[in-house]
Amino acid sequence: MKGSISIFILASGFTFGALILPSAGQELNYVHVLFEWEQEPDAEKYQIQVSQTESFDQILFTDSTTTTLFIDTSHIDWNGTYYWRIRQVNGNDSIGSWGEPSVFHTIEPKFQNVDVNIIQDELIQDGLTIFGGAFPMLQSGIIDKYGNEIWNDGNAQFMLSHVNEFGNIYGLSLIDSPNNNGIKTNQDMEILWSAMNGAVDFHEFKQTPNGNYMGFIRVDTLGPIPSNNTMTEQFQALGYAADDTTQEFPWYAQLIVEWNEDHEIVWSWDPFDHFTMADFDNHGSTWSEAYIDLEYDWTHTNSFYFDENESVIYASHRHLSRITKIDYPSGDVIWNMGLPEPYMASGAEQICTELLFSFQHHIQLLDNGHLIFFDNGNISDQLFGYDNPISRVLEVDIIGDSTCEMIWEYVMPPTLFGTGSGSVQALDNGHYLIYTPGNGLGDPESTIMEVTPGQEVVWNYVSQENESWYRAYRIPSLRPDAFGVIVDRYRSLELAGNSVSGVILSDEYPSFSFKVHNESGYGQPYKYILNDSLSWFNDTTGIVIIDSGDYFEFLMEPETGNDSINSITINVIPVHHSDAHKSLNFMVYKVDDLLQAQSPELPNNFLLHKPYPNPFNPATSIRYDLPEDGLVRITVLDLAGRVVKTLVHEKQNTGAHTIVWNAVNDYHNPVSAGIYFLSIEVDNSYETQKMMLLK
């Protein structure tokens, strides 16, 4: 479990800090690997080295970076074991020793026989292609433009349904089925939020701009069986009246539901309250399916788009061949767009009936205000008089909530007609990424393709014969949560004969800064929260949007007063990836004041000064004076007198000394908040001080 990352950059010493990601022994379900480690004092840059042997006698690659992150996209392969290590390079170009290595593994691939056709390389939108589906099993994957597998869902049995503009992933997992029919997850397949409701429909599940979650739940009632359907006599043979009026047969639809973070339903919309049951599909295959299932899937609502600007929801009701604009939160229907009479009883009341789309998928609103969707066209042969049905992609401008202008139409050949799924994405380069199951005629051709506005296919991927997807997206990178924080003036310093590490301030350098580096492929908003123990800095919080590959620098100008040592905490939270938030805790030293406070004369008596700060969080500085050389033992005890941490156990020279305790025990684990005793023993002299750790 990745969770949040807490980094304590305050302990003294010269060994390299912790390696964070990949965690030791982690099994990765991807080969674009994010490496991350702690910032080291005095480091100007870092070197990273990766090997497939623990002895590093065969180096896979060596590289360098000025941040505490490195993303490798070209050296790691599937089903392998890899060792990695870091060393720092200081400002004078002195190179430190390699730190202790860590190890990780990659799992088996899933999509190794990918058939990719690059038609016009220079026109292809940069990035990776992510897809998910249910055949031959629930699975999802990512490939690059050459067809190389970059990521798969491992053992999660996960079907992707949505990726948003910030890289959040949503879909369905069979793990703990059916509780995870609607989940938010990440690249490591950690479940970040689940509806925990077996009734959730898999077709669409995602977050709305207010942070809540929205999806579908089945809702049931009784309804009639039509008297003029091709299946009417078969139903009558089963004993049904099938007379258009008798409420005798189970009908179901999809309730649009909004949950808050606490799984409470805070809003819903029921099509039975807003549509007439006189509207139903009487020209497709829905009643044939009802005869087999003995229940009628009336609306088959399969997608929605929440428009925050206008506070409306666009919903696609596949079996009604209808798109609805719904006012939020009133639930009032602003318009229905769909088929004319005789295909729909209320056809005269619907807008844009000339579009003649049917059994559509994946409704979206573009930044330019146009609607775009995948028209499956299940009854297009009837609507247009074709010999075979065809599928299309339509981009439409809705004018005055009443009329439509066709902006773009892409008509696929009959071989790419898709009966039961399909998706479309408008790309940054003006192209469209289209997925069709291509199962209309003969052998299936499940195809993802990039198409220009001029109808040229510049790239496509045809899956294996037994594979079919639900949706596909082009994404800029694998890790939307990749970011680093670098603290300026983080140095090591000899203070009173001891080496300490922290942010070093002085009269010459009275301020410092920290930088947040966005290493993802997405523009991301980051929330930052800063506070300190002594109120040198005004408690600061805010949100900043950082473009991909860019950074934002925060300048901190403290008011130190008469104090010389402080502790500070910086929390940086990617707003849309809070599971990756970082908490940095470190000491700040005002060097001039500390040096002036050091007496040039040797101490006359053994003295343990009061720890400072006290109470403290996350660390406290401990000063003590030695009148002569001696064996020093300094320990931290709990209320029961048990040793929690041995800070010093060595012979030390005469003079003033300082050491920092960062609230960890001898096993480097954080300790609980509470009261502790500091005990110092010098030869035959003893002294104690009480300390309080806050959380």
TORNUFI-623042 format. One record per residue (C-alpha): residue number from 1; residue in one letter; x, y, z negated. Coordinates in pm, whole numbers. Layout:
     n   res        x        y        z
   NUM     a        X        Y        Z
...
This chain:
     n   res        x        y        z
     1     m        0        0        0
     2     k      151      328      110
     3     g      -50      572     -104
     4     s      105      899     -207
     5     i      477      960     -238
     6     s      626     1120     -549
     7     i      984     1238     -516
     8     f     1186     1338     -823
     9     i     1483     1537     -697
    10     l     1644     1621    -1025
    11     a     1861     1342    -1159
    12     s     2234     1380    -1182
    13     g     2478     1148    -1011
    14     f     2624     1081     -668
    15     t     2449      768     -540
    16     f     2212      796     -247
    17     g     1844      840     -332
    18     a     1554      609     -264
    19     l     1453      476       75
    20     i     1078      526      100
    21     l      944      392      432
    22     p      937      119      545
    23     s      911      -14      192
    24     a     1141     -301       97
    25     g     1024     -623      257
    26     q      731     -459      435
    27     e      579     -640      733
    28     l      504     -392     1009
    29     n      229     -434     1267
    30     y      401     -184     1500
    31     v      738     -125     1663
    32     h      743      257     1665
    33     v      888      284     1316
    34     l      883      581     1079
    35     f     1185      586      847
    36     e     1167      813      541
    37     w     1392      875      241
    38     e     1446     1119      -44
    39     q     1623     1449        6
    40     e     1978     1450     -128
    41     p     2154     1748     -290
    42     d     2398     1938      -66
    43     a     2292     1744      245
    44     e     2277     1935      572
    45     k     2177     1630      774
    46     y     2155     1252      750
    47     q     2275      955      948
    48     i     2055      648      982
    49     q     2179      306     1082
    50     v     1975       -3     1168
    51     s     2100     -358     1211
    52     q     1954     -705     1248
    53     t     2215     -840     1006
    54     e     2246     -763      636
    55     s     2621     -710      675
    56     f     2568     -448      949
    57     d     2830     -619     1162
    58     q     2601     -577     1461
    59     i     2460     -225     1476
    60     l     2132     -184     1661
    61     f     2154      195     1658
    62     t     2295      492     1468
    63     d     2133      834     1484
    64     s     2110     1158     1287
    65     t     1847     1409     1176
    66     t     1825     1727      968
    67     t     1503     1619      796
    68     t     1423     1321      575
    69     l     1232     1148      854
    70     f     1330      959     1164
    71     i     1094      791     1410
    72     d     1246      524     1633
    73     t     1048      435     1945
    74     s     1295      227     2145
    75     h     1494      -25     1940
    76     i     1259     -229     1719
    77     d     1097     -541     1865
    78     w      822     -778     1756
    79     n      880    -1077     1528
    80     g     1210     -949     1388
    81     t     1395     -869     1067
    82     y     1577     -535     1035
    83     y     1806     -372      779
    84     w     1847        4      751
    85     r     2051      250      548
    86     i     2118      623      516
    87     r     2413      846      437
    88     q     2429     1221      402
    89     v     2643     1474      584
    90     n     2721     1786      380
    91     g     2769     2141      499
    92     n     3146     2103      530
    93     d     3087     1798      755
    94     s     3202     1564      480
    95     i     3024     1233      519
    96     g     2901     1038      219
    97     s     2899      665      172
    98     w     2623      448      310
    99     g     2350      389       54
   100     e     2211       51      -37
   101     p     2020      -96      260
   102     s     1656     -194      274
   103     v     1488     -458      486
   104     f     1161     -481      679
   105     h     1001     -723      922
   106     t      778     -699     1228
   107     i      491     -939     1292
   108     e      393    -1136     1602
   109     p      267     -942     1906
   110     k      -84     -986     2047
   111     f      -83     -816     2387
   112     q      226     -934     2574
   113     n       72     -999     2916
   114     v      -49     -648     2988
   115     d     -114     -570     3354
   116     v      -41     -198     3401
   117     n      -39      -19     3734
   118     i      148      314     3747
   119     i       28      492     4059
   120     q      153      849     4007
   121     d      392      855     3713
   122     e      446     1230     3712
   123     l       72     1297     3670
   124     i        6     1064     3377
   125     q      -91     1222     3046
   126     d      183     1165     2788
   127     g      110      943     2494
   128     l       -7      595     2403
   129     t     -331      411     2480
   130     i     -528      262     2192
   131     f     -818       24     2250
   132     g    -1037     -214     2056
   133     g    -1303     -472     2128
   134     a    -1486     -785     2022
   135     f    -1382    -1040     2286
   136     p    -1240    -1298     2254
   137     m    -1231    -1180     1891
   138     l    -1233     -853     1702
   139     q     -894     -699     1779
   140     s     -728     -368     1862
   141     g     -397     -265     2013
   142     i     -181       17     2142
   143     i       34       13     2455
   144     d      262      270     2617
   145     k      218      370     2979
   146     y      441       82     3091
   147     g      227     -175     2912
   148     n      465     -235     2620
   149     e      278     -331     2305
   150     i      338      -72     2032
   151     w       84     -164     1763
   152     n     -179     -422     1684
   153     d     -427     -474     1404
   154     g     -243     -772     1254
   155     n     -477     -993     1055
   156     a     -737     -721      999
   157     q     -979     -849     1267
   158     f    -1047     -485     1346
   159     m    -1243     -331     1632
   160     l    -1166       33     1700
   161     s    -1466      260     1759
   162     h    -1325      612     1721
   163     v    -1005      816     1697
   164     n    -1053     1184     1619
   165     e     -847     1489     1712
   166     f     -633     1449     1399
   167     g     -550     1082     1460
   168     n     -790      931     1205
   169     i     -899      578     1297
   170     y    -1247      434     1242
   171     g    -1409      103     1321
   172     l    -1519     -239     1199
   173     s    -1322     -508     1015
   174     l    -1422     -866      944
   175     i    -1212     -860      628
   176     d    -1461     -899      340
   177     s    -1739     -910      600
   178     p    -1997     -761      618
   179     n    -1891     -494      368
   180     n    -1646     -330      608
   181     n    -1871     -275      909
   182     g    -1780       93      886
   183     i    -1430      187      770
   184     k    -1165      454      795
   185     t     -819      302      823
   186     n     -462      388      921
   187     q     -180      238     1125
   188     d      -88        1      838
   189     m     -450     -124      836
   190     e     -509        2      483
   191     i     -879       63      424
   192     l     -898      429      322
   193     w    -1279      442      294
   194     s    -1550      188      355
   195     a    -1926      227      367
   196     m    -1936     -101      167
   197     n    -2272     -173      324
   198     g    -2344     -479      533
   199     a    -2632     -301      706
   200     v    -2401      -51      879
   201     d    -2411      -76     1260
   202     f    -2067     -101     1422
   203     h    -2132      113     1731
   204     e    -2031      447     1580
   205     f    -1882      535     1244
   206     k    -1672      845     1174
   207     q    -1636     1153      960
   208     t    -1819     1478     1014
   209     p    -1642     1816      982
   210     n    -1755     1854      619
   211     g    -1562     1538      524
   212     n    -1868     1316      486
   213     y    -1917      996      684
   214     m    -2185      926      942
   215     g    -2304      607     1106
   216     f    -2609      392     1176
   217     i    -2824      161      963
   218     r    -3102      -57     1094
   219     v    -3462       47     1027
   220     d    -3764     -179     1100
   221     t    -4136     -159     1171
   222     l    -4403     -348     1367
   223     g    -4492     -251     1721
   224     p    -4676     -374     2029
   225     i    -4561     -588     2320
   226     p    -4623     -432     2663
   227     s    -4890     -582     2884
   228     n    -4711     -514     3212
   229     n    -4358     -642     3149
   230     t    -4200     -931     3335
   231     m    -4191    -1114     3001
   232     t    -4554    -1048     2902
   233     e    -4686    -1393     2990
   234     q    -4403    -1564     2804
   235     f    -4489    -1368     2489
   236     q    -4857    -1451     2531
   237     a    -4762    -1816     2560
   238     l    -4612    -1782     2213
   239     g    -4945    -1657     2080
   240     y    -4890    -1280     2091
   241     a    -5160    -1050     2227
   242     a    -4908     -846     2428
   243     d    -5175     -584     2497
   244     d    -4984     -254     2443
   245     t    -5166     -175     2116
   246     t    -5154     -464     1869
   247     q    -4886     -395     1606
   248     e    -4761     -752     1604
   249     f    -4391     -771     1689
   250     p    -4080     -669     1490
   251     w    -3925     -350     1632
   252     y    -3604     -204     1498
   253     a    -3404      111     1560
   254     q    -3097      284     1418
   255     l    -3126      530     1132
   256     i    -2856      800     1153
   257     v    -2709      818      803
   258     e    -2467     1056      630
   259     w    -2276      940      321
   260     n    -2068     1150       87
   261     e    -1733     1035      -52
   262     d    -1917      862     -339
   263     h    -2122      646      -98
   264     e    -2443      837     -165
   265     i    -2676      890      131
   266     v    -2718     1268      155
   267     w    -2899     1291      492
   268     s    -3070     1062      740
   269     w    -3268     1076     1063
   270     d    -3525      813     1159
   271     p    -3619      779     1529
   272     f    -3954      629     1428
   273     d    -4038      972     1280
   274     h    -3940     1168     1592
   275     f    -4004      950     1898
   276     t    -4325      800     2029
   277     m    -4330      422     2056
   278     a    -4500      469     2391
   279     d    -4145      534     2513
   280     f    -3956      208     2562
   281     d    -3753       30     2826
   282     n    -3985     -151     3063
   283     h    -3744     -185     3356
   284     g    -3428     -333     3206
   285     s    -3362     -655     3020
   286     t    -3452     -547     2666
   287     w    -3776     -748     2647
   288     s    -3601    -1057     2781
   289     e    -3355    -1023     2494
   290     a    -3646     -967     2253
   291     y    -3806    -1292     2369
   292     i    -3487    -1479     2275
   293     d    -3423    -1291     1948
   294     l    -3791    -1258     1846
   295     e    -3733     -893     1761
   296     y    -3713     -581     1976
   297     d    -3405     -355     1972
   298     w    -3598      -40     2058
   299     t    -3342      244     2067
   300     h    -2999       78     2042
   301     t    -2848      411     1935
   302     n    -2476      370     2006
   303     s    -2298      704     1968
   304     f    -2329     1055     1829
   305     y    -2138     1380     1827
   306     f    -2165     1633     1543
   307     d    -2122     1991     1667
   308     e    -2021     2205     1371
   309     n    -2044     2534     1563
   310     e    -2415     2500     1643
   311     s    -2494     2259     1356
   312     v    -2650     1999     1582
   313     i    -2607     1629     1653
   314     y    -2606     1478     2001
   315     a    -2718     1114     1988
   316     s    -2719      849     2261
   317     h    -3011      602     2254
   318     r    -2904      337     2504
   319     h    -3225      135     2538
   320     l    -3430      451     2592
   321     s    -3174      586     2843
   322     r    -3196      903     2638
   323     i    -2968     1164     2484
   324     t    -3116     1374     2204
   325     k    -3007     1707     2061
   326     i    -3100     1716     1692
   327     d    -3094     2022     1468
   328     y    -2897     1964     1148
   329     p    -3005     1944      871
   330     s    -3374     1994      959
   331     g    -3375     1691     1191
   332     d    -3594     1868     1446
   333     v    -3554     1747     1804
   334     i    -3436     2038     2022
   335     w    -3456     1835     2342
   336     n    -3457     1486     2485
   337     m    -3266     1423     2808
   338     g    -3347     1110     3003
   339     l    -3552      938     3270
   340     p    -3864     1069     3441
   341     e    -4198      895     3467
   342     p    -4273      610     3535
   343     y    -3951      493     3369
   344     m    -4040      669     3044
   345     a    -4390      763     2929
   346     s    -4282     1107     2805
   347     g    -4061     1165     3108
   348     a    -4236     1493     3194
   349     e    -4128     1633     2857
   350     q    -3759     1543     2896
   351     i    -3495     1772     3045
   352     c    -3257     1696     3330
   353     t    -3445     1391     3453
   354     e    -3274     1430     3790
   355     l    -2950     1293     3641
   356     l    -3101      941     3640
   357     f    -2853      792     3395
   358     s    -2939      467     3219
   359     f    -2812      256     2927
   360     q    -2532      506     2857
   361     h    -2248      506     2602
   362     h    -2011      745     2423
   363     i    -2174     1090     2420
   364     q    -1935     1378     2340
   365     l    -1930     1757     2349
   366     l    -1619     1912     2504
   367     d    -1452     2234     2393
   368     n    -1602     2408     2697
   369     g    -1955     2320     2580
   370     h    -2013     2048     2841
   371     l    -2150     1705     2757
   372     i    -1960     1403     2882
   373     f    -2066     1039     2864
   374     f    -2032      697     3024
   375     d    -2341      611     3231
   376     n    -2351      230     3238
   377     g    -2625      242     3501
   378     n    -2789      -89     3412
   379     i    -3096        1     3620
   380     s    -2916      227     3869
   381     d    -3006      -14     4149
   382     q    -3373       62     4079
   383     l    -3320      435     4024
   384     f    -3106      495     4335
   385     g    -3198      201     4557
   386     y    -2849       48     4545
   387     d    -2787     -313     4638
   388     n    -2593     -351     4312
   389     p    -2591     -140     3996
   390     i    -2303      104     3948
   391     s    -2150      283     3650
   392     r    -2054      650     3639
   393     v    -1895      912     3419
   394     l    -2091     1237     3399
   395     e    -1981     1579     3276
   396     v    -2283     1807     3246
   397     d    -2342     2169     3147
   398     i    -2671     2217     2959
   399     i    -2803     2563     3039
   400     g    -3046     2723     2795
   401     d    -3140     2386     2644
   402     s    -3353     2325     2951
   403     t    -3160     2264     3274
   404     c    -2842     2083     3373
   405     e    -2557     2151     3611
   406     m    -2349     1852     3715
   407     i    -1985     1956     3660
   408     w    -1811     1628     3741
   409     e    -1921     1282     3845
   410     y    -1705      976     3889
   411     v    -1879      684     4056
   412     m    -1711      348     4006
   413     p    -1722       69     4265
   414     p    -1970     -214     4198
   415     t    -1685     -440     4081
   416     l    -1628     -200     3788
   417     f    -1994     -182     3687
   418     g    -2005     -224     3308
   419     t    -2315     -369     3149
   420     g    -2264     -338     2775
   421     s    -1986      -95     2680
   422     g    -1773      187     2813
   423     s    -1601      506     2707
   424     v    -1456      829     2841
   425     q    -1211     1082     2701
   426     a    -1124     1424     2843
   427     l     -744     1453     2831
   428     d     -526     1758     2767
   429     n     -395     1754     3125
   430     g     -749     1785     3265
   431     h     -775     1415     3352
   432     y    -1021     1160     3216
   433     l     -941      830     3045
   434     i    -1220      588     3135
   435     y    -1288      239     3008
   436     t    -1530        0     3179
   437     p    -1580     -371     3105
   438     g    -1602     -423     3482
   439     n    -1825     -728     3441
   440     g    -2088     -647     3699
   441     l    -1987     -868     3991
   442     g    -1785    -1188     4000
   443     d    -1473    -1205     3786
   444     p    -1461     -940     3510
   445     e    -1215     -655     3554
   446     s    -1203     -495     3209
   447     t    -1021     -174     3304
   448     i     -880      135     3135
   449     m     -788      404     3388
   450     e     -672      764     3402
   451     v     -856      961     3670
   452     t     -788     1312     3798
   453     p    -1065     1569     3857
   454     g    -1005     1496     4225
   455     q    -1110     1130     4170
   456     e     -757      986     4199
   457     v     -661      697     3970
   458     v     -304      764     3850
   459     w     -277      478     3595
   460     n     -476      174     3499
   461     y     -465     -130     3273
   462     v     -662     -443     3356
   463     s     -695     -673     3056
   464     q     -676    -1050     3055
   465     e     -973    -1242     3191
   466     n    -1111    -1328     2847
   467     e    -1058     -981     2696
   468     s    -1309     -699     2681
   469     w    -1293     -373     2488
   470     y    -1543     -134     2335
   471     r    -1358      197     2365
   472     a    -1017      333     2460
   473     y     -834      657     2379
   474     r     -508      825     2478
   475     i     -325      940     2164
   476     p       -6     1148     2138
   477     s      177      927     1887
   478     l      140      634     1650
   479     r      190      825     1323
   480     p      -39     1127     1278
   481     d       63     1129      911
   482     a      436     1181      975
   483     f      566     1491      800
   484     g      858     1589      580
   485     v      932     1851      317
   486     i     1281     1999      283
   487     v     1368     2215      -18
   488     d     1622     2492       35
   489     r     1913     2545     -205
   490     y     1884     2193     -343
   491     r     2237     2146     -475
   492     s     2450     1957     -722
   493     l     2633     2164     -982
   494     e     2887     2115    -1257
   495     l     2722     2268    -1561
   496     a     2881     2248    -1904
   497     g     3094     1957    -1788
   498     n     2800     1765    -1646
   499     s     2672     1719    -1294
   500     v     2312     1830    -1247
   501     s     2097     1850     -936
   502     g     1820     2093     -860
   503     v     1734     2418     -690
   504     i     2019     2653     -775
   505     l     1935     3023     -800
   506     s     2168     3310     -879
   507     d     2184     3688     -864
   508     e     2318     3654     -511
   509     y     2050     3402     -409
   510     p     1745     3486     -624
   511     s     1489     3303     -407
   512     f     1449     2973     -227
   513     s     1218     2820       31
   514     f     1071     2489      133
   515     k      980     2379      483
   516     v      701     2145      589
   517     h      793     1968      913
   518     n      512     1820     1123
   519     e      673     1515     1284
   520     s      346     1375     1422
   521     g      214     1420     1773
   522     y      -87     1615     1645
   523     g     -140     1969     1525
   524     q     -231     1921     1159
   525     p     -353     2136      869
   526     y     -153     2094      547
   527     k     -260     2200      200
   528     y       14     2306      -39
   529     i       -7     2349     -416
   530     l      282     2491     -619
   531     n      308     2531     -995
   532     d      586     2545    -1253
   533     s      625     2508    -1627
   534     l      729     2866    -1711
   535     s      519     3066    -1464
   536     w      821     3194    -1274
   537     f      611     3151     -963
   538     n      250     3248     -926
   539     d       53     2927     -897
   540     t        6     2907     -523
   541     t     -229     2709     -303
   542     g     -325     2741       59
   543     i     -369     2567      393
   544     v     -147     2614      696
   545     i     -185     2463     1044
   546     i      142     2337     1191
   547     d      177     2239     1556
   548     s      332     1907     1652
   549     g      711     1916     1620
   550     d      705     2252     1442
   551     y      757     2356     1080
   552     f      634     2622      841
   553     e      861     2784      583
   554     f      738     2903      242
   555     l      957     3161       66
   556     m      949     3150     -315
   557     e     1063     3454     -515
   558     p     1056     3377     -889
   559     e     1039     3612    -1183
   560     t     1270     3430    -1420
   561     g     1264     3663    -1720
   562     n     1505     3549    -1989
   563     d     1478     3180    -1903
   564     s     1739     2982    -1715
   565     i     1589     2635    -1658
   566     n     1249     2554    -1518
   567     s     1065     2262    -1361
   568     i      851     2299    -1053
   569     t      607     2078     -863
   570     i      514     2110     -497
   571     n      229     1904     -358
   572     v      183     1892       18
   573     i     -128     1717      147
   574     p     -212     1659      513
   575     v     -579     1760      503
   576     h     -690     1474      728
   577     h     -436     1219      598
   578     s     -445     1270      222
   579     d     -323      913      168
   580     a       19     1036      288
   581     h       48     1332       51
   582     k      381     1411     -110
   583     s      448     1537     -462
   584     l      795     1685     -517
   585     n      917     1751     -871
   586     f     1250     1915     -941
   587     m     1445     2138    -1174
   588     v     1532     2501    -1100
   589     y     1847     2648    -1254
   590     k     1925     3018    -1282
   591     v     2303     2972    -1267
   592     d     2427     3320    -1368
   593     d     2225     3316    -1688
   594     l     2336     2964    -1772
   595     l     2702     3041    -1716
   596     q     2681     3360    -1922
   597     a     2511     3166    -2199
   598     q     2800     2922    -2222
   599     s     3033     3022    -2499
   600     p     3399     3044    -2395
   601     e     3494     2922    -2741
   602     l     3481     2561    -2847
   603     p     3192     2477    -3081
   604     n     3275     2453    -3450
   605     n     2999     2208    -3538
   606     f     2811     1923    -3376
   607     l     2477     2064    -3256
   608     l     2179     1927    -3063
   609     h     1980     2215    -2915
   610     k     1604     2196    -2872
   611     p     1509     2032    -2541
   612     y     1387     2281    -2286
   613     p     1118     2302    -2173
   614     n      922     2129    -2449
   615     p      643     2026    -2398
   616     f      752     1936    -2046
   617     n      649     1785    -1716
   618     p      821     1639    -1521
   619     a     1164     1686    -1680
   620     t     1343     1851    -1969
   621     s     1701     1975    -2010
   622     i     1897     1867    -2319
   623     r     2198     2068    -2443
   624     y     2439     1961    -2714
   625     d     2777     2081    -2846
   626     l     3071     1858    -2943
   627     p     3335     2010    -3177
   628     e     3578     1732    -3079
   629     d     3614     1438    -2846
   630     g     3398     1143    -2944
   631     l     3177      851    -2847
   632     v     2831      988    -2765
   633     r     2509      788    -2752
   634     i     2186      968    -2657
   635     t     1861      772    -2643
   636     v     1491      844    -2604
   637     l     1267      657    -2849
   638     d      891      607    -2854
   639     l      676      644    -3167
   640     a      748      283    -3264
   641     g     1123      347    -3254
   642     r     1180      142    -2940
   643     v     1447      257    -2698
   644     v     1281      393    -2384
   645     k     1583      539    -2206
   646     t     1956      551    -2275
   647     l     2075      882    -2134
   648     v     2439      877    -2244
   649     h     2665      607    -2386
   650     e     3025      709    -2327
   651     k     3320      899    -2468
   652     q     3297     1273    -2396
   653     n     3526     1570    -2438
   654     t     3491     1867    -2668
   655     g     3255     2141    -2548
   656     a     2898     2213    -2441
   657     h     2712     1949    -2244
   658     t     2377     1931    -2064
   659     i     2176     1634    -1943
   660     v     1831     1605    -1788
   661     w     1563     1347    -1868
   662     n     1311     1305    -1588
   663     a     1057     1101    -1789
   664     v     1156      756    -1664
   665     n     1263      451    -1862
   666     d     1570      231    -1822
   667     y     1394       51    -1537
   668     h     1338      379    -1348
   669     n      963      360    -1404
   670     p      769      673    -1507
   671     v      668      673    -1873
   672     s      331      767    -2018
   673     a      247     1108    -2155
   674     g      294     1147    -2529
   675     i      544     1215    -2806
   676     y      903     1090    -2786
   677     f     1210     1131    -3005
   678     l     1551     1230    -2877
   679     s     1831     1071    -3079
   680     i     2197     1167    -3051
   681     e     2475      978    -3228
   682     v     2830     1114    -3223
   683     d     3072      895    -3415
   684     n     2906      893    -3761
   685     s     2679     1196    -3710
   686     y     2311     1169    -3619
   687     e     2044     1416    -3514
   688     t     1695     1389    -3363
   689     q     1451     1619    -3185
   690     k     1085     1564    -3101
   691     m      967     1601    -2739
   692     m      623     1596    -2579
   693     l      566     1481    -2222
   694     l      259     1624    -2053
   695     k       75     1475    -1755
